[in-house]
Amino acid sequence: MSLTETPAFAEKLLTVPPPIEVAGRWIKRYHVTADPAGIAPDVEKAAYAILPELLPEPDGTPPATFVVLHRGGDDGAYLNAYSWVWDNVLHFKGAAAGQPVLGCPDRDPAHFVTPDLPWIGCVWELPPILHERDAWVRHLLAPEVPDPTAYLADSLPEGTTGDRT
């Protein structure tokens, strides 16, 4: 498929569930889907069950991560975990479900595996990265006294994945 053959593009819905704590890390959460009902509970439960496998070892950096859980338009579901390490570096590890082309064993969107792929996210999964970069600088790197609590409370507003001008 070439760029001239791609189907019409549409932004997806972005919701922001409250942060959770997993494996000693505070996790800010973003959910992406075209479905106004949100992410199905079984997919969400399965994604957060595999999350500990996606987190790096502690290194002295405030233990903060943000995740993007994306339910694709087909059988696919994706969990991208972006964790702060080395004070100012973003560590990435992802999981996928329901997408055999990525090494998933079946089309079950709640059966997550951790393929070793060099991808950090698709166009619907990337919007939180810029916000989280700026929030990390604003609350952890720029102030005289870092404020991890303020960082945890500072999330991209709900809405769509784009058209935010």
Secondary structure, 3 states (H helix, E strand, C coil): CCHHHCCCCCCCEEECCCCEEECCEEEEEEEEECCCCCCCHHHHHHHHHHHHHHCCCCCCCCCEEEEEEEECCCCCEEEEEEEEECCCEEEEEEEEECCHHHCCCCCCCCCEECCCCCCCCCCCCCHHHHHHHHHHHHHHHCCCCCCHHHHHHCCCCCEECCCCC
